[in-house]
Amino acid sequence: MTVTVSGSSVVFNDSTTQTTAFTGTATTATTATNLAGGAQGSIPYQSASGTTALLAAGTSGKVLTTQGSGANPTWTTPSTGAMTLISTQTVSGSTTITWSSLSGYGNYLLILTGLNFSGAKMYIQLGTGSSPTWITSGYYYGGTGWNSFNGAWQTGYGGDSGYDMGCNYVYGQGFGYSAGQCYIEGALLTSSSDYRGFSSQLYANATRQTVVAMAGNITGITGAITAIQLNASTGSFTGSVSLYGITT
């Protein structure tokens, strides 16, 4: 469009003429191809009524967070959530699976994914300190499971006999578990009289179709739990285990 100014008039190329000044109020723009100013990654926002500003691009991994009415948005670091995957270990022919230098989590969750072992018993053991110092007594448990040797469900319990707890065995039948979980609580407690509990459910491979459920507590530990280890009394492990830390 061609616009020509002639004296006090504005003449458009379609021969129409505007001779009076615009005295109204501009309405809100409905279409804009581009905004002037800003840089790649910047975001426009209203810094005040009728005032638009540009928020500079945040650093990688940041999220845009509102500060509520009357405040400008900002970039913040997102929360990792209450449960964090510490690591997944995949082993073949190993007699132990160990996590050490643990800290900051009040509870832990072990997820067994296709983990099989060739021995008669599977244990879980806890440790404290940086070395760590492995706890070998004070484990008490009770549970039930299928005894494939006599074709019956059986219950059992034990205590203070090494590290018989959590992801364990029932009557030492060597079910060769392939899936399951073990939950450990009270990891950040420090007194030897503090309660630290656990519960677990294990599912045997398809040929045994076995479920083992156990629960119990650990006593006499001084200091926070800094290490967790799965042990095969005989034989070895093959498969994967994931350890999650839960913030409390």
C-alpha positions in Angstrom: 0.0 0.0 0.0 1.2 3.5 -0.9 0.5 6.3 1.5 1.0 10.0 0.5 0.9 12.9 2.9 -0.6 16.0 1.3 -0.9 19.0 3.7 -3.2 17.9 6.5 -4.5 14.9 4.6 -3.3 11.4 4.2 -4.0 9.9 0.7 -4.0 6.1 0.2 -3.3 4.4 -3.1 -7.0 3.5 -3.5 -7.7 7.3 -3.6 -9.3 7.4 -0.2 -8.3 10.2 2.1 -8.0 10.5 5.9 -8.3 14.1 7.0 -9.0 13.8 10.7 -6.6 12.7 13.4 -7.3 9.4 15.1 -8.5 10.2 18.7 -9.6 6.7 19.8 -7.9 4.0 21.8 -5.9 1.3 20.1 -7.4 -2.2 20.6 -5.4 -5.3 21.5 -3.4 -6.6 18.6 -4.9 -9.8 17.1 -2.1 -10.9 14.8 1.7 -10.4 14.9 4.2 -12.0 12.7 7.3 -11.2 15.0 8.2 -9.4 18.2 11.0 -6.9 18.1 13.8 -7.5 20.5 14.8 -10.5 22.5 17.0 -13.4 21.6 16.6 -17.0 20.7 15.0 -18.9 23.6 13.6 -15.8 25.3 10.0 -15.8 26.4 7.6 -12.8 26.5 5.6 -12.2 29.6 3.6 -9.3 31.2 5.9 -7.5 33.8 3.0 -5.1 34.6 -0.4 -4.3 33.3 -0.1 -3.4 29.7 3.7 -3.9 29.7 5.4 -6.8 28.0 8.9 -7.9 28.8 11.2 -10.7 27.6 12.6 -13.4 29.9 16.1 -14.5 28.8 16.5 -18.1 28.0 17.3 -20.4 30.9 20.2 -22.8 31.2 19.8 -26.4 30.0 17.5 -28.5 32.2 15.8 -25.5 33.9 12.0 -25.2 34.0 9.8 -22.1 33.8 8.1 -21.5 37.2 5.4 -19.1 38.1 5.8 -17.0 41.2 2.1 -16.4 41.5 0.0 -13.3 40.8 2.0 -10.0 40.8 5.4 -11.6 40.3 7.5 -12.4 37.3 8.1 -16.0 36.2 11.6 -17.4 36.7 13.8 -20.4 35.6 14.3 -23.0 38.4 15.9 -26.4 38.8 13.2 -29.1 38.8 12.9 -31.4 41.8 14.1 -35.0 41.3 11.2 -36.3 43.2 11.0 -38.5 46.3 12.3 -41.6 44.7 15.6 -41.7 42.7 17.2 -44.6 40.8 20.7 -45.0 42.3 21.8 -47.6 39.8 20.9 -50.8 38.1 23.4 -53.7 38.2 23.4 -56.5 35.7 25.6 -59.5 36.7 26.5 -62.9 35.5 28.2 -65.4 37.7 28.7 -63.0 40.7 28.4 -64.1 44.3 27.6 -60.6 45.6 25.8 -57.5 44.3 26.9 -54.4 46.3 26.0 -50.7 46.6 28.2 -48.6 48.8 28.7 -44.9 49.7 25.0 -44.4 50.1 23.7 -41.3 51.8 20.7 -38.9 52.1 17.9 -41.5 51.7 15.7 -42.6 54.6 14.4 -45.7 52.8 15.6 -48.0 50.0 13.8 -50.1 47.4 15.4 -53.1 45.7 13.7 -54.3 42.4 14.8 -57.7 41.1 14.3 -58.1 37.4 15.0 -61.6 36.1 17.5 -62.2 38.8 18.3 -65.9 39.3 20.8 -67.6 41.5 22.2 -71.1 41.4 22.7 -71.6 45.2 20.5 -72.7 48.1 20.1 -69.3 49.8 20.0 -65.6 49.1 20.8 -63.0 51.8 20.7 -59.3 52.1 23.2 -57.5 54.3 23.5 -53.9 55.5 26.6 -51.9 56.2 27.5 -48.6 57.9 30.4 -46.2 57.6 32.7 -45.5 54.7 34.5 -48.9 54.5 31.8 -50.2 55.0 31.3 -52.2 58.2 29.0 -55.0 57.4 26.3 -55.9 60.0 26.3 -59.6 60.7 23.8 -59.9 63.6 20.5 -58.5 64.8 18.4 -59.5 61.8 15.0 -60.8 62.7 12.4 -62.0 60.2 9.3 -64.0 59.6 7.7 -65.2 56.4 5.9 -67.7 54.3 6.7 -69.5 51.1 6.1 -72.5 49.0 8.3 -75.5 49.7 8.6 -77.2 46.3 10.2 -80.3 47.9 7.1 -81.3 49.8 4.5 -79.4 47.9 3.2 -77.3 50.7 3.2 -73.7 52.0 5.3 -73.2 55.0 6.0 -70.4 57.5 9.3 -69.7 59.2 11.1 -67.2 61.3 14.6 -66.5 62.5 16.8 -64.0 64.1 20.3 -62.9 65.0 21.7 -65.7 62.9 24.0 -63.9 60.4 22.1 -61.7 58.0 18.9 -63.6 57.3 16.6 -60.8 56.3 14.5 -59.2 53.5 15.1 -60.8 50.1 15.9 -64.1 51.7 15.0 -67.8 51.5 12.4 -70.1 53.1 13.8 -73.4 54.3 16.8 -73.0 52.0 15.2 -74.6 49.0 16.9 -72.5 46.4 13.9 -71.3 44.4 16.1 -69.3 41.9 13.9 -66.2 42.2 13.4 -64.3 39.0 11.5 -61.2 40.2 10.5 -59.3 43.3 11.2 -56.4 45.6 12.6 -55.6 49.0 11.9 -52.4 50.9 14.2 -51.2 53.7 13.2 -48.3 56.0 15.0 -46.3 58.7 18.3 -46.0 56.8 19.1 -42.6 58.3 18.5 -43.6 62.0 21.6 -43.6 64.1 20.9 -45.2 67.5 21.4 -48.9 68.1 17.9 -48.9 69.7 16.2 -47.3 66.6 13.7 -49.4 64.7 14.7 -50.3 61.1 12.3 -52.5 59.2 12.0 -54.3 56.0 9.5 -56.2 53.9 9.9 -58.2 50.7 8.0 -60.3 48.1 9.8 -62.6 45.8 8.5 -64.6 42.8 10.2 -67.8 41.6 10.8 -68.7 38.0 8.0 -70.3 35.9 9.0 -73.8 36.8 8.5 -73.3 40.5 5.6 -70.7 40.5 6.5 -69.7 44.0 5.8 -66.6 46.1 7.8 -65.8 49.2 6.8 -63.0 51.5 8.9 -61.8 54.4 9.0 -59.0 57.0 11.1 -58.1 60.0 13.4 -55.7 61.6 17.1 -55.0 62.3 18.4 -54.0 65.7 21.8 -53.0 67.1 23.0 -50.9 64.2 24.8 -47.7 65.2 24.9 -45.1 62.5 23.1 -44.6 59.2 23.0 -47.4 56.5 25.6 -46.6 53.9 25.8 -50.0 52.0 23.5 -52.8 50.8 24.7 -56.1 49.5 23.0 -59.2 48.1 24.8 -62.5 48.9 24.5 -66.0 47.5 25.4 -68.5 50.2 26.5 -70.9 47.5 26.4 -70.5 43.7 26.1 -67.2 42.0 23.7 -64.5 40.6 22.7 -63.9 37.0 20.3 -61.0 36.0 19.5 -57.4 37.1 18.8 -55.6 40.3 17.9 -51.9 40.6 18.3 -49.9 43.8 16.2 -46.8 44.5 16.7 -44.3 47.2 13.6 -42.7 48.8 13.9 -39.2 50.4 11.9 -38.9 53.7 
